[in-house]
Amino acid sequence: MKYRILQGTDLKVSAICLGTVKYGVEMAEKQAGEQLDRYLSLGGNFIDTAHVYGDWTPGERAKSEHIIGRWLKQSGRREEVIISTKGCHPDMETVSVPRVTPECIVKDLDESLQALQTDYVDLYFLHRDDTSIPVAELLGTLEERRKRGKIRWYGCSNWTLPRLMQAEEYAKAQGIPGFVCNQLMWSLAEINREGVADKTLVLMDSDTWQYHRQVGKNAMAYTSVAQGYLSKRIRGEEIRPQLRAQYENERNEQILRLLKECGLPVSKISLAYLMQQPFPTVPIVTFRTEQQLQEGLQSADMTVPEELMEALDIIKEYGNGQK
């Protein structure tokens, strides 16, 4: 397993982050615990969750965080892992009502710490944004929590580029770290924005990519294998309508032609492509089986040929400010 230190932090993380959105929903607690153990045994140390994960099903709230917390207590392995979690997502009952306020930051963070059975979170994200709230209020609250030792570092998820730049300017003016990482929807497959039902999700685009390259901002990519779209296409599997709506486009046809020509494993190439970006990028991946976990982590040791990287970047129009 390869590791990297996220720029501007002391966080040495494994090249692939384990996504836990399915814990307690599609994956039972026993299986989740076994996956966590196996992930660590294979060299992983970076776990991503969120306070809202699992709230769309009946029963225990914050299912993913609670399962991880019980595993941490039972295993005694808190110091071996770097935990990323997110707060201030809208309530499932009122998803159109933003909850990104200083008060919600304090509430959600304290509840996450309790669920995770830990005194601190290594990397804490605001799960959404509310542009009506000044960045000064949000970063001020996060910085206060950092100084209290409840957060080591903090970042943003699903923030637009203009708001991300505002936050960067404020942090520099105040002499504080600010957002050290940006978590957004990103994969090798090109996403059709109109096909994404949740309009509060923010996708990597050419302007944002250019910004990350210029300032060296750390990125974490969710939906990093595009729900298997490219792999399924290569295998000739039927693609369900929702997935077609999100990923059926000419750029992906060009990407598929390149992948067929190179003959390399598509799932591994998809992750390796993200890991070889010119700024620190960590893909978040969820695995259903141990075989998927093992094969996915092997991609950390794969190198995408330089000419293939260049061809893929040309298709995705990275670096030229256009999309």
C-alpha positions in Angstrom: 0.0 0.0 0.0 1.2 3.5 -0.9 0.8 6.4 1.4 0.9 10.2 1.1 0.9 13.1 3.5 -2.0 15.4 2.6 -0.5 18.8 1.7 -0.5 21.3 4.6 -1.3 18.6 7.2 0.4 15.9 9.2 -2.0 13.3 7.9 -0.3 10.3 6.3 -3.1 8.5 4.6 -3.3 5.3 2.5 -3.7 5.9 -1.2 -7.3 4.6 -1.2 -9.8 5.7 1.4 -12.5 3.1 2.5 -16.0 4.4 2.0 -18.6 3.3 4.5 -21.8 4.7 3.2 -23.4 1.2 3.0 -22.6 0.2 6.6 -25.8 -0.7 8.4 -27.8 -0.3 5.2 -26.5 -2.8 2.6 -23.8 -4.3 4.8 -24.5 -5.8 8.2 -22.4 -4.7 11.2 -20.5 -8.0 11.5 -19.5 -7.9 7.8 -18.5 -4.2 8.2 -16.3 -5.0 11.1 -14.6 -7.8 9.1 -14.1 -5.4 6.2 -12.5 -2.8 8.4 -10.1 -5.5 9.9 -9.2 -6.7 6.4 -8.7 -3.2 5.1 -6.2 -2.5 7.8 -4.5 -5.8 7.3 -3.9 -4.9 3.7 -2.3 -1.6 4.7 -5.3 0.8 4.6 -5.7 3.4 7.3 -8.1 6.0 5.9 -11.8 5.7 6.7 -14.6 8.0 5.4 -18.0 8.3 6.8 -20.7 10.9 7.5 -23.1 11.8 10.3 -26.1 11.3 7.9 -25.0 7.9 6.5 -27.8 5.4 7.1 -30.4 8.0 8.1 -32.5 7.2 5.0 -33.5 3.9 6.5 -35.5 3.2 9.7 -33.8 2.5 13.0 -30.5 3.8 14.5 -29.4 7.2 13.3 -25.8 7.7 12.0 -25.6 4.0 11.4 -22.2 4.1 9.7 -20.6 6.2 12.5 -22.1 4.0 15.2 -20.8 0.8 13.6 -17.3 2.3 13.2 -17.4 3.5 16.8 -18.3 0.1 18.1 -15.6 -1.5 16.0 -13.1 1.1 17.3 -14.0 0.3 20.9 -13.9 -3.4 20.4 -10.7 -3.5 18.4 -8.8 -0.8 20.2 -7.4 0.5 16.9 -8.2 4.1 17.1 -4.6 5.3 16.8 -4.1 3.1 13.7 -6.7 4.9 11.6 -7.4 8.3 10.2 -11.1 9.1 10.3 -12.9 11.4 8.0 -16.5 12.3 8.7 -18.9 15.0 7.6 -21.7 17.1 9.2 -24.3 19.6 8.4 -26.2 17.6 5.8 -29.9 18.4 5.6 -32.2 16.2 7.6 -33.7 13.4 5.6 -37.2 14.6 6.5 -36.5 18.1 5.1 -33.7 17.7 2.5 -34.4 21.1 0.9 -33.7 22.9 4.1 -29.9 23.8 4.6 -28.3 23.0 7.9 -24.9 24.7 7.4 -24.7 27.0 10.4 -22.3 27.4 13.4 -24.9 25.8 15.6 -25.3 22.8 13.4 -21.5 22.4 13.2 -21.3 22.2 17.0 -24.2 19.8 17.3 -23.3 17.4 14.5 -19.6 17.3 15.5 -20.4 16.5 19.1 -22.9 13.8 18.0 -20.3 12.3 15.6 -17.7 12.1 18.3 -20.2 10.3 20.5 -21.2 7.9 17.8 -17.6 7.2 16.8 -16.6 6.8 20.5 -13.6 9.1 20.0 -12.4 12.4 21.4 -11.4 13.8 18.0 -11.9 13.6 14.3 -8.8 13.6 12.1 -10.5 15.3 9.1 -13.9 16.9 9.5 -16.0 18.1 6.4 -18.9 20.4 6.0 -21.1 18.0 4.0 -22.9 20.8 2.1 -22.9 24.6 1.9 -25.3 27.5 2.5 -24.2 30.5 0.5 -26.3 32.8 2.7 -23.9 32.1 5.6 -20.6 34.1 5.5 -17.6 31.8 5.2 -16.1 33.7 8.2 -18.8 32.3 10.5 -18.3 28.7 9.3 -14.5 28.7 9.3 -14.5 30.5 12.6 -16.6 27.8 14.3 -14.4 25.0 12.7 -11.2 26.7 13.8 -12.5 27.1 17.4 -13.3 23.3 17.4 -9.8 22.6 16.0 -8.2 24.6 18.8 -10.2 22.7 21.3 -8.8 19.5 19.9 -12.0 18.1 18.6 -10.8 18.3 15.0 -7.3 17.9 13.7 -8.1 19.4 10.3 -11.2 20.3 8.3 -12.4 20.5 4.8 -15.5 21.0 2.6 -17.6 18.8 0.5 -19.9 19.9 -2.3 -18.8 23.5 -2.2 -18.7 25.4 -5.5 -15.4 26.9 -6.7 -16.3 30.5 -5.9 -17.2 29.6 -2.3 -14.1 27.5 -2.0 -12.0 30.5 -3.2 -13.8 32.8 -0.7 -12.9 30.4 2.1 -9.3 30.3 0.9 -9.0 34.1 0.9 -10.5 34.4 4.4 -8.2 31.7 5.8 -5.1 33.4 4.4 -6.2 36.8 5.8 -6.8 35.3 9.2 -3.6 33.2 9.2 -5.5 29.9 9.8 -5.3 26.6 7.9 -8.8 26.8 6.5 -10.1 24.0 4.3 -7.2 21.6 3.7 -9.2 19.3 1.5 -12.1 19.4 -1.0 -14.4 16.3 -1.3 -16.4 16.2 -4.5 -17.9 13.9 -7.1 -15.2 12.8 -9.5 -14.2 9.8 -11.5 -12.4 8.9 -14.7 -15.8 8.6 -16.4 -17.3 11.9 -17.5 -20.4 12.8 -15.6 -23.5 14.3 -17.2 -24.5 17.1 -14.8 -28.1 16.9 -15.9 -28.2 13.2 -15.0 -27.4 13.8 -11.3 -30.6 14.0 -9.4 -29.2 15.7 -6.3 -28.4 19.2 -7.5 -26.6 20.1 -4.3 -23.7 17.7 -5.3 -20.7 19.4 -6.8 -18.8 17.8 -9.6 -15.1 18.2 -10.6 -14.9 20.3 -13.7 -12.1 21.9 -15.6 -12.0 25.2 -13.7 -12.0 23.4 -10.4 -9.3 21.0 -11.6 -7.2 24.0 -12.7 -7.6 25.6 -9.3 -6.6 22.5 -7.5 -3.5 22.2 -9.7 -2.5 25.9 -9.1 -2.8 25.8 -5.3 -2.1 22.2 -4.7 -5.3 21.7 -2.8 -5.9 18.1 -1.6 -8.9 16.4 -3.1 -11.0 13.4 -2.1 -13.1 11.8 -4.9 -16.4 10.2 -4.1 -18.3 8.0 -6.6 -14.7 7.4 -7.8 -15.4 4.4 -10.0 -18.7 5.8 -11.4 -20.7 3.0 -10.0 -18.8 0.6 -12.2 -20.0 2.2 -15.4 -16.8 1.8 -17.4 -16.2 -1.7 -16.2 -19.7 -2.8 -17.0 -19.5 -1.3 -20.5 -16.2 -3.2 -21.1 -17.8 -6.4 -20.0 -20.8 -5.8 -22.2 -23.3 -5.8 -19.3 -26.7 -4.1 -19.4 -26.6 -0.6 -18.0 -29.6 0.5 -16.0 -31.3 3.7 -17.1 -30.2 5.9 -14.2 -26.6 5.0 -14.8 -26.9 5.7 -18.5 -28.4 9.1 -17.7 -25.4 10.0 -15.6 -22.6 8.6 -17.8 -23.7 8.0 -21.4 -21.9 10.6 -23.5 -19.4 10.9 -26.3 -16.4 11.6 -24.0 -17.0 8.3 -22.2 -17.1 6.5 -25.6 -13.7 8.0 -26.4 -12.4 6.9 -22.9 -13.8 3.4 -23.5 -12.0 3.1 -26.8 -8.7 4.1 -25.1 -9.2 1.6 -22.3 -10.0 -1.2 -24.7 -6.8 -0.4 -26.7 -4.5 -0.4 -23.6 -5.9 -3.7 -22.3 -5.3 -2.8 -18.6 -7.9 -3.6 -15.9 -10.5 -0.9 -16.1 -11.3 -0.7 -12.4 -7.7 -0.4 -11.4 -6.9 2.2 -14.1 -9.9 4.3 -13.0 -8.5 4.6 -9.5 -4.9 4.9 -10.5 -5.9 7.7 -12.8 -7.2 9.7 -9.8 -4.1 8.9 -7.7 -1.8 10.2 -10.5 -3.3 13.7 -10.6 -0.8 16.7 -10.3 -2.3 17.5 -6.9 -2.9 15.1 -3.9 -6.0 13.1 -4.7 -7.4 10.2 -2.7 -10.3 8.2 -4.2 -13.0 7.0 -1.8 -14.2 3.5 -2.6 -16.9 1.3 -1.2 -16.4 -2.5 -1.6 -19.1 -5.1 -1.3 -16.8 -8.2 -1.2 -13.4 -9.1 0.0 -12.3 -9.8 -3.5 -13.3 -6.3 -4.6 -11.4 -4.9 -1.6 -8.2 -6.8 -2.5 -8.4 -5.9 -6.2 -9.2 -2.3 -5.4 -6.3 -1.8 -3.1 -4.0 -3.3 -5.7 -4.6 -0.3 -7.9 -2.5 1.7 -5.5 0.5 0.0 -7.0 -0.5 0.5 -10.6 0.9 3.2 -12.8 -1.1 4.6 -15.7 1.2 5.1 -18.8 2.1 8.7 -19.3 0.7 8.7 -22.9 -2.6 7.3 -21.6 -2.8 9.9 -18.9 -2.3 12.7 -21.4 -4.9 11.3 -23.8 -7.5 11.0 -21.0 -6.8 14.5 -19.9 -7.3 15.8 -23.4 -10.7 14.1 -23.6 -11.7 15.5 -20.2 -10.4 18.9 -21.2 -8.4 19.4 -18.0 -6.1 22.3 -17.7 -7.5 24.5 -20.4 -10.2 26.3 -18.4 -13.0 25.0 -20.6 -15.6 22.3 -20.1 
